[in-house]
């Protein structure tokens, strides 16, 4: 029993705040490339009924993409009412942080995860032609997000995804690059330093959280840059895509979180915390007993989030939806023998 809990603790500490836990389960090696040969639509179960999904998302037509942590490639689940289609993407690659384009036809992703200090490649594939994968020709690009800026569809990315306590962070940057007609434009620096949590919907500020919560904005051409969480460790920062301008993040049971929740359990990643643009904690949503959150990301234009629920005792991962308006968590997709990671969700409107 002691050995089991030591293993659980080791896995938990490794995955906390963005770590890689690839184990190559159910994978076969072909010339050193990992390929999944066991997945099917039956490997996944939708746990919410159609009415509940429509109430929360406004539609029962949606797509979910996530990293298959066991082998490193991506899985796409395309739901239309009661039917679902599964497609394996980026076969033979080891990638993270997939994200849908605004029209739902493309997926961008990178080869590095939050907290990784090595160089990363950024890729885009068109779901209509998934074998054709375009890569951005820069030294390093990670953790992509799509935006529409000045009428152009762009990718915002960071050139360093490692810890902001590392001296490399001070010389890093946040960039944007257009993508049109299957071609990248010329990258343009937006901010000095890497802000991996994304931008506000009106581009008025950016945030990051590996491993401190930093906030960056410009007011009257004056540079404003500050630590928003008293030097305490946070991760999985995500800036909302609507006018609420909320910043969500996970944290490691620091004193500011304990003061807000009055929870003295000391359990890491138990809550999703929310700050407003002035740095005030305004909400905290708790996971189910015996579980913790990972990789929580805002949906585009919807006051809801998609994330991972980690059940430590079972080494199990489920995808959940978080309803910010009602402070509720909904188990969304259950996997059978598949470790789902860094999910994104696109809703047809």
Secondary structure per residue as TSV (DSSP state, phi and psi in degrees):
chain	resnum	aa	ss	phi	psi
A	1	X	-	360.0	-41.4
A	2	X	H	-62.1	-41.9
A	3	X	H	-61.2	-41.9
A	4	X	H	-59.5	-45.4
A	5	X	H	-70.6	-30.7
A	6	X	H	-65.6	-39.2
A	7	X	H	-65.3	-44.3
A	8	X	H	-58.5	-44.8
A	9	X	H	-63.1	-41.3
A	10	X	H	-62.9	-45.4
A	11	X	H	-63.6	-41.9
A	12	X	H	-62.6	-45.4
A	13	X	H	-66.0	-32.8
A	14	X	H	-69.4	-42.4
A	15	X	H	-80.8	-20.5
A	16	X	T	-57.6	129.3
A	17	X	T	60.7	43.7
A	18	X	T	97.4	9.4
A	19	X	-	-71.6	162.7
A	20	X	-	-94.1	129.5
A	21	X	-	-123.2	25.2
A	22	X	-	-54.6	132.8
A	23	X	-	-126.0	-3.6
A	24	X	-	63.2	25.0
A	25	X	T	-67.3	140.4
A	26	X	T	57.1	33.0
A	27	X	E	-122.8	153.8
A	28	X	E	-122.0	146.9
A	29	X	E	-98.1	130.5
A	30	X	E	-127.9	104.5
A	31	X	T	55.2	37.5
A	32	X	T	84.4	-1.7
A	33	X	E	-100.9	131.9
A	34	X	E	-84.5	129.1
A	35	X	E	-132.5	140.1
A	36	X	E	-93.0	126.7
A	37	X	-	-119.2	8.0
A	38	X	S	-116.0	-11.4
A	39	X	-	-77.4	149.1
A	40	X	-	-149.9	171.2
A	41	X	G	-56.5	-31.8
A	42	X	G	-69.7	-9.0
A	43	X	G	-74.4	-9.6
A	44	X	E	-130.2	140.0
A	45	X	E	-124.9	126.3
A	46	X	E	-79.8	123.6
A	47	X	-	-96.9	-12.3
A	48	X	S	-103.4	143.9
A	49	X	-	-79.7	165.4
A	50	X	H	-59.6	-40.8
A	51	X	H	-65.0	-41.1
A	52	X	H	-66.4	-38.9
A	53	X	H	-65.3	-44.6
A	54	X	H	-62.7	-38.7
A	55	X	H	-63.1	-41.5
A	56	X	H	-82.4	-42.4
A	57	X	H	-100.8	-18.6
A	58	X	S	85.1	4.7
A	59	X	-	-164.1	155.4
A	60	X	S	-107.9	14.9
A	61	X	E	-112.1	113.8
A	62	X	E	-155.5	162.7
A	63	X	E	-125.9	143.5
A	64	X	E	-125.4	132.4
A	65	X	E	-127.6	143.1
A	66	X	E	-156.1	160.7
A	67	X	E	-79.1	130.8
A	68	X	E	-81.3	101.8
A	69	X	T	-63.4	-21.3
A	70	X	T	-72.6	-29.3
A	71	X	T	-128.6	-17.6
A	72	X	S	100.7	-10.0
A	73	X	-	-90.3	-170.3
A	74	X	E	-111.3	150.7
A	75	X	E	-123.2	130.9
A	76	X	E	-110.8	127.6
A	77	X	E	-115.4	120.7
A	78	X	E	-112.4	109.3
A	79	X	E	-103.1	132.8
A	80	X	E	-133.9	102.3
A	81	X	T	60.2	-120.6
A	82	X	T	-90.3	-4.3
A	83	X	E	-102.7	153.9
A	84	X	E	-145.0	141.8
A	85	X	E	-123.0	135.7
A	86	X	E	-111.1	136.2
A	87	X	E	-133.5	134.5
A	88	X	E	-91.0	129.8
A	89	X	E	-118.9	156.8
A	90	X	S	52.5	43.8
A	91	X	T	-60.7	136.4
A	92	X	T	81.1	3.8
A	93	X	-	-110.5	162.7
A	94	X	-	-121.1	98.2
A	95	X	-	-135.2	164.3
A	96	X	E	-140.2	169.2
A	97	X	E	51.5	53.8
A	98	X	E	-68.3	145.3
A	99	X	E	-147.9	135.8
A	100	X	E	-79.4	145.5
A	101	X	-	-70.0	162.6
A	102	X	T	-56.5	-31.3
A	103	X	T	-89.0	-1.9
A	104	X	S	76.6	5.8
A	105	X	S	-94.5	-13.5
A	106	X	E	-130.5	156.4
A	107	X	E	-131.7	127.8
A	108	X	E	-103.7	150.3
A	109	X	E	-160.1	169.1
A	110	X	E	-134.1	166.8
A	111	X	S	-95.1	2.5
A	112	X	-	-125.2	152.6
A	113	X	-	-107.2	166.7
A	114	X	T	-59.0	128.5
A	115	X	T	99.7	-13.4
A	116	X	-	-80.0	134.8
A	117	X	-	-98.8	-2.0
A	118	X	S	-84.9	164.6
A	119	X	-	-68.2	151.5
A	120	X	-	-130.5	149.6
A	121	X	-	-104.9	146.0
A	122	X	E	-111.1	133.1
A	123	X	E	-127.1	154.5
A	124	X	E	-135.4	136.3
A	125	X	E	-129.5	147.5
A	126	X	E	-92.3	124.3
A	127	X	T	-63.4	-18.5
A	128	X	T	-79.5	-21.5
A	129	X	E	-137.6	65.8
A	130	X	E	-66.0	-15.3
A	131	X	E	-78.3	-18.7
A	132	X	E	-92.5	109.5
A	133	X	E	-116.6	122.2
A	134	X	E	-95.7	141.8
A	135	X	E	-121.8	145.1
A	136	X	-	-82.3	126.2
A	137	X	-	-86.7	75.3
A	138	X	S	-134.6	168.8
A	139	X	S	-64.9	-40.9
A	140	X	-	-157.4	137.6
A	141	X	-	-153.2	128.0
A	142	X	E	-143.4	163.2
A	143	X	E	51.0	65.9
A	144	X	E	-76.9	151.8
A	145	X	E	-141.8	144.9
A	146	X	E	-93.2	143.1
A	147	X	E	-145.2	163.8
A	148	X	E	-112.1	114.6
A	149	X	E	-122.7	124.1
A	150	X	T	53.8	36.5
A	151	X	T	83.5	-5.2
A	152	X	E	-105.3	142.4
A	153	X	E	-82.6	123.2
A	154	X	E	-130.3	159.4
A	155	X	E	-105.7	129.7
A	156	X	E	-102.7	131.4
A	157	X	E	-144.9	169.8
A	158	X	E	-116.8	150.6
A	159	X	S	-95.3	2.1
A	160	X	-	-149.6	122.7
A	161	X	-	-109.1	10.7
A	162	X	S	-83.9	-169.8
A	163	X	-	-66.6	134.8
A	164	X	T	-74.7	-5.3
A	165	X	T	-81.4	-13.2
A	166	X	S	-76.3	140.5
A	167	X	G	-61.5	-20.1
A	168	X	G	-63.6	-26.6
A	169	X	G	-63.4	-36.0
A	170	X	G	-65.5	-21.7
A	171	X	G	-106.3	7.5
A	172	X	-	-85.5	179.5
A	173	X	E	-154.5	161.0
A	174	X	E	-107.3	134.7
A	175	X	E	-126.9	163.1
A	176	X	E	-133.0	149.2
A	177	X	E	-146.2	135.1
A	178	X	E	-77.7	157.3
A	179	X	E	-142.4	112.7
A	180	X	E	-147.4	135.8
A	181	X	T	60.2	37.5
A	182	X	T	61.9	26.4
A	183	X	E	-134.5	139.3
A	184	X	E	-81.0	146.8
A	185	X	-	-87.1	-159.2
A	186	X	-	-90.2	122.5
A	187	X	-	-58.9	143.2
A	188	X	E	-130.3	128.3
A	189	X	E	-71.9	132.3
A	190	X	E	-99.2	-52.0
A	191	X	E	-132.2	146.2
A	192	X	E	-72.3	138.9
A	193	X	S	81.2	151.5
A	194	X	-	-88.6	123.0
A	195	X	-	-114.2	92.8
A	196	X	T	-81.9	-2.9
A	197	X	T	-89.7	-3.5
A	198	X	-	94.9	-174.9
A	199	X	B	-114.9	156.8
A	200	X	-	-66.8	159.6
A	201	X	T	-60.5	-29.2
A	202	X	T	-101.1	11.6
A	203	X	S	62.9	25.9
A	204	X	S	-83.1	-18.0
A	205	X	E	-159.0	167.2
A	206	X	E	-135.2	161.2
A	207	X	E	-142.9	157.7
A	208	X	E	-145.2	163.7
A	209	X	E	-158.8	55.7
A	210	X	S	-141.2	87.6
A	211	X	S	-119.2	12.5
A	212	X	S	-118.9	155.6
A	213	X	E	-88.4	103.3
A	214	X	E	-110.3	148.7
A	215	X	E	-129.6	137.1
A	216	X	E	-135.0	128.0
A	217	X	E	-151.5	164.9
A	218	X	E	-118.1	130.3
A	219	X	E	-131.8	121.3
A	220	X	T	51.3	40.9
A	221	X	T	65.2	12.8
A	222	X	E	-99.2	127.1
A	223	X	E	-71.0	126.4
A	224	X	E	-120.9	126.3
A	225	X	E	-147.8	122.6
A	226	X	E	-154.1	153.6
A	227	X	E	-83.1	123.2
A	228	X	S	-99.5	1.8
A	229	X	S	-140.2	35.9
A	230	X	T	54.7	38.6
A	231	X	T	67.1	14.6
A	232	X	-	-86.8	156.2
A	233	X	-	-76.3	130.8
A	234	X	E	-135.2	170.4
A	235	X	E	-159.4	174.0
A	236	X	E	51.5	45.8
A	237	X	E	-70.9	138.9
A	238	X	E	-145.6	128.2
A	239	X	E	-93.1	132.5
A	240	X	-	-62.7	154.9
A	241	X	S	-100.3	20.7
A	242	X	S	-134.8	-173.9
A	243	X	T	-71.4	-6.1
A	244	X	T	-67.2	-26.2
A	245	X	-	52.0	43.2
A	246	X	-	-88.3	147.9
A	247	X	E	-115.5	118.1
A	248	X	E	-102.6	153.7
A	249	X	E	-163.2	161.4
A	250	X	E	-106.0	158.6
A	251	X	E	-150.9	174.9
A	252	X	S	-108.2	49.6
A	253	X	S	59.2	42.2
A	254	X	-	-74.0	170.8
A	255	X	H	-68.0	-31.4
A	256	X	H	-66.7	-40.1
A	257	X	H	-67.0	-40.9
A	258	X	H	-65.0	-39.0
A	259	X	H	-62.9	-35.8
A	260	X	H	-77.5	-41.8
A	261	X	H	-92.2	-18.7
A	262	X	-	60.4	29.4
A	263	X	-	-101.7	115.6
A	264	X	-	-104.3	18.8
A	265	X	S	-70.5	-25.1
A	266	X	-	75.9	14.0
A	267	X	-	-81.4	125.4
A	268	X	T	-71.0	147.9
A	269	X	T	60.1	24.5
A	270	X	-	-78.2	-26.2
A	271	X	E	-123.5	150.4
A	272	X	E	-94.3	123.6
A	273	X	E	-99.7	154.0
A	274	X	E	-134.1	128.5
A	275	X	E	-112.6	150.1
A	276	X	-	-86.5	179.6
A	277	X	T	-69.9	-11.0
A	278	X	T	-91.6	-0.1
A	279	X	S	90.6	9.0
A	280	X	-	-90.6	131.7
A	281	X	E	-70.3	124.0
A	282	X	E	-115.3	-13.2
A	283	X	E	-164.8	158.4
A	284	X	E	-148.5	123.9
A	285	X	E	-109.6	126.4
A	286	X	E	-91.1	143.6
A	287	X	-	-76.4	171.6
A	288	X	-	-67.5	153.9
A	289	X	T	-56.0	136.1
A	290	X	T	80.5	7.9
A	291	X	E	-131.9	164.7
A	292	X	E	-138.0	164.7
A	293	X	E	-93.7	157.5
A	294	X	E	-149.8	148.4
A	295	X	E	49.7	58.7
A	296	X	E	-88.7	128.3
A	297	X	E	-135.6	137.6
A	298	X	E	-67.4	147.1
A	299	X	E	-86.2	157.4
A	300	X	T	-76.9	111.3
A	301	X	T	75.3	9.7
A	302	X	E	-124.8	133.8
A	303	X	E	-76.9	58.3
A	304	X	E	-149.9	165.1
A	305	X	E	-136.2	156.8
A	306	X	E	-114.6	145.3
A	307	X	E	-161.9	-175.5
A	308	X	E	-111.3	138.6
A	309	X	E	-108.3	119.0
A	310	X	E	-101.2	119.7
A	311	X	E	-102.1	100.5
A	312	X	G	-60.2	-41.0
A	313	X	G	-66.8	-19.6
A	314	X	G	-116.6	4.5
A	315	X	T	52.1	42.1
A	316	X	E	-119.7	146.5
A	317	X	E	-127.2	131.1
A	318	X	E	-124.4	155.0
A	319	X	E	-91.8	135.8
A	320	X	E	-123.7	157.2
A	321	X	E	-109.8	138.5
A	322	X	E	-114.7	119.6
A	323	X	E	-92.3	104.3
A	324	X	T	-66.6	-39.0
A	325	X	T	-58.8	-40.7
A	326	X	T	-105.6	6.6
A	327	X	T	51.3	45.5
A	328	X	E	-123.7	153.5
A	329	X	E	-117.7	133.6
A	330	X	E	-124.6	123.0
A	331	X	E	-66.5	127.3
A	332	X	E	-111.2	-56.7
A	333	X	E	-133.2	127.6
A	334	X	E	-105.6	139.7
A	335	X	E	-109.8	151.3
A	336	X	S	-110.7	100.6
A	337	X	S	74.7	19.9
A	338	X	-	-126.6	131.7
A	339	X	-	-93.8	108.3
A	340	X	E	-91.5	141.5
A	341	X	E	-148.9	152.0
A	342	X	E	40.0	64.9
A	343	X	E	-82.0	157.8
A	344	X	E	-138.0	155.2
A	345	X	E	-135.9	132.2
A	346	X	E	-116.9	134.7
A	347	X	E	-115.7	129.7
A	348	X	-	-77.2	132.0
A	349	X	-	-118.6	360.0
